[in-house]
Amino acid sequence: MSGGLAIARLFGIEIRVSFAWAILIAVVTVIGAQQAAAGAPQLASVAHLLVGGLVALGFLASVVAHELAHALVGRRRGVEARTIVLGFAGGLAPLSIEAGRPGDELAIAIAGPAVSLAIALLAIPVAMLAGGSGTLSDRFLGPGTNRAAAGWLRAKTGSLTGTNALAGVVTDKSGRVLAFSFISNNAGPTGRTAIDALAATLRSCGCST
């Protein structure tokens, strides 16, 4: 099976992507850039686009890994796939013949989802190191920040001219999950720093009432 653009050959299997993937990559890049801009507005637009591009590449790599798992397990079970074609919203690892036993078919079928689950589990520590949200990484892991909140705070940010907002949840030292919503108005650059410090304080206070 052919079609699309060949981008790599892994383990003797050709990886091809349909041209519709250009649209999908562009959409994911824009979304990633928007999230980066919301979490790190002080960075240049080029940096936001770079983050979006890295997110898009990560998405592409995860889909390739999913389909490659199907193909490699199929090879071990005697079912050969020489090409993987990624479509608009997924992939296809065409197999030359059908598996001879139901157990082999089951192993091939679950290989992809198993790899996707493993990738998701590996991403959890990364998200925790990023302060509970990738868009907060610079705000709770950077110099002069309260690092004790990293991994325990999950929130959404908002910013307009002269206004900053932070709303979400944080687990305090006693294990309680606290919800919060802070907003600063006409406070300049110190406004965001102040609401970040308040949110971090909730983590360290061990509130009992």
C-alpha positions in Angstrom: 0.0 0.0 0.0 1.4 3.4 -1.0 0.4 7.0 -0.9 1.3 10.2 0.8 4.9 11.3 1.6 7.6 8.9 2.9 9.1 10.5 6.1 11.1 7.6 7.6 12.0 4.0 7.6 12.0 2.3 11.0 12.9 -1.4 11.6 12.6 -1.9 7.9 9.1 -0.5 7.7 8.4 2.6 5.6 6.5 5.4 7.4 4.3 7.5 5.1 1.9 10.4 5.9 -1.0 11.6 3.8 -0.9 15.2 2.7 -4.0 15.9 4.9 -1.6 15.6 7.8 -0.2 19.0 6.9 -3.6 20.5 8.0 -3.6 18.4 11.2 -0.1 19.4 12.1 -0.9 23.1 11.4 -4.0 22.9 13.7 -2.0 21.2 16.5 0.8 23.7 16.2 -1.6 26.7 16.5 -3.3 25.2 19.5 0.1 24.5 21.2 1.3 28.0 20.4 -1.9 29.5 21.9 -1.4 27.5 25.1 2.2 28.5 25.3 1.3 32.2 24.8 -1.3 31.9 27.6 1.2 30.4 30.1 4.3 32.4 29.1 3.2 35.7 27.6 6.6 37.2 28.2 8.1 34.9 25.5 8.3 36.0 21.9 5.8 34.8 19.3 8.5 32.8 17.6 9.0 30.9 20.9 5.3 30.2 21.2 5.3 28.8 17.6 8.3 26.7 18.4 6.5 25.1 21.4 3.5 24.5 19.2 5.7 22.8 16.6 7.2 20.6 19.2 3.8 19.6 20.5 2.8 18.7 16.9 5.9 16.6 16.4 5.2 14.8 19.7 1.7 14.1 18.5 3.0 12.7 15.2 5.6 10.6 17.0 2.9 9.1 19.3 0.8 8.1 16.3 3.8 6.5 14.6 4.7 4.6 17.8 1.1 3.3 18.0 1.0 2.0 14.5 4.6 0.7 14.6 3.6 -1.4 17.7 0.9 -3.1 15.6 3.4 -3.8 12.8 6.2 -5.1 15.0 4.0 -7.4 17.0 2.5 -8.6 13.8 6.0 -9.4 12.5 6.7 -11.5 15.6 3.5 -13.3 15.0 4.3 -14.0 11.4 2.2 -11.2 9.9 4.3 -8.8 7.9 3.7 -5.1 7.3 6.1 -3.3 5.1 4.4 0.1 5.1 2.6 2.3 7.6 0.4 5.0 6.2 -0.8 7.8 8.5 -4.2 9.2 7.5 -5.9 12.4 8.6 -7.0 11.2 12.1 -5.1 8.0 12.6 -2.9 5.4 11.0 -3.0 2.2 9.1 -0.5 -0.6 9.3 -1.6 -2.9 6.4 -0.8 -6.5 7.0 0.0 -8.8 4.1 -1.9 -11.7 5.5 -4.3 -12.4 8.4 -3.1 -13.9 11.6 -3.6 -17.6 11.8 -4.7 -17.7 15.4 -7.1 -15.6 17.5 -4.5 -15.1 20.1 -2.1 -13.6 17.5 -4.9 -11.2 16.3 -5.6 -10.1 19.8 -1.9 -9.4 20.5 -1.6 -7.4 17.3 -4.8 -5.5 18.1 -3.8 -4.4 21.7 -0.2 -3.6 20.9 -1.0 -0.1 19.6 -3.3 0.9 22.5 -0.8 -0.5 25.0 2.0 1.7 23.6 -0.3 4.7 23.7 -1.1 4.0 27.3 2.6 3.7 28.1 3.3 7.1 26.5 0.4 8.7 28.5 1.8 7.2 31.8 5.3 8.4 31.0 3.9 11.9 30.3 2.4 12.2 33.9 5.8 12.8 35.6 6.7 15.4 32.9 3.4 17.2 33.6 4.1 17.1 37.3 7.5 18.6 36.9 5.9 21.3 34.8 4.0 22.6 37.8 0.9 20.5 37.1 0.5 22.2 33.8 3.0 22.7 31.0 1.8 26.4 30.7 2.8 27.0 34.3 6.3 25.5 34.1 8.1 28.8 34.1 6.0 30.2 36.9 6.6 27.5 39.4 10.0 26.1 38.4 11.9 29.2 37.5 14.3 31.2 39.6 12.7 33.0 42.6 9.5 30.9 42.4 7.9 28.7 45.0 9.0 25.3 43.8 7.1 23.5 46.5 3.9 24.0 44.5 5.3 22.3 41.4 3.4 19.1 40.7 0.6 19.9 43.2 -1.1 22.8 41.5 -3.3 22.6 38.4 -4.7 25.8 37.1 -5.7 27.8 34.1 -4.2 31.2 33.4 -5.7 34.4 31.9 -4.2 37.7 31.0 -5.3 41.0 29.5 -3.7 44.4 29.6 -3.1 45.2 33.3 -5.1 42.2 34.4 -4.0 38.7 35.4 -6.0 35.7 36.6 -5.3 32.2 38.0 -7.9 29.6 38.9 -7.6 26.0 39.7 -7.0 23.4 42.4 -4.0 22.7 44.7 -3.3 19.8 47.1 -2.1 21.2 50.4 0.4 19.4 52.8 -2.5 17.8 54.7 -3.8 16.2 51.6 -6.8 18.4 51.1 -7.7 19.6 47.6 -8.3 23.3 47.7 -10.0 25.3 44.9 -9.0 28.9 44.3 -9.5 31.8 42.0 -7.3 34.9 42.0 -7.3 38.0 39.9 -5.2 41.1 39.9 -6.2 44.4 38.3 -4.0 47.3 37.3 -1.1 45.8 39.3 1.5 45.7 36.5 4.0 42.8 36.3 3.8 42.3 40.0 0.2 41.2 39.8 1.0 37.9 38.3 3.8 37.3 40.7 1.5 38.0 43.6 -1.3 35.6 42.6 1.3 32.9 41.9 2.6 33.4 45.4 -0.9 33.1 46.9 -1.6 29.9 45.0 1.8 28.4 46.2 1.1 29.4 49.7 -2.1 27.3 49.7 0.1 24.3 49.0 2.5 25.0 51.9 0.0 26.2 54.5 -1.5 22.8 55.5 -4.9 24.5 55.9 -7.2 22.8 58.4 -10.2 25.1 58.2 
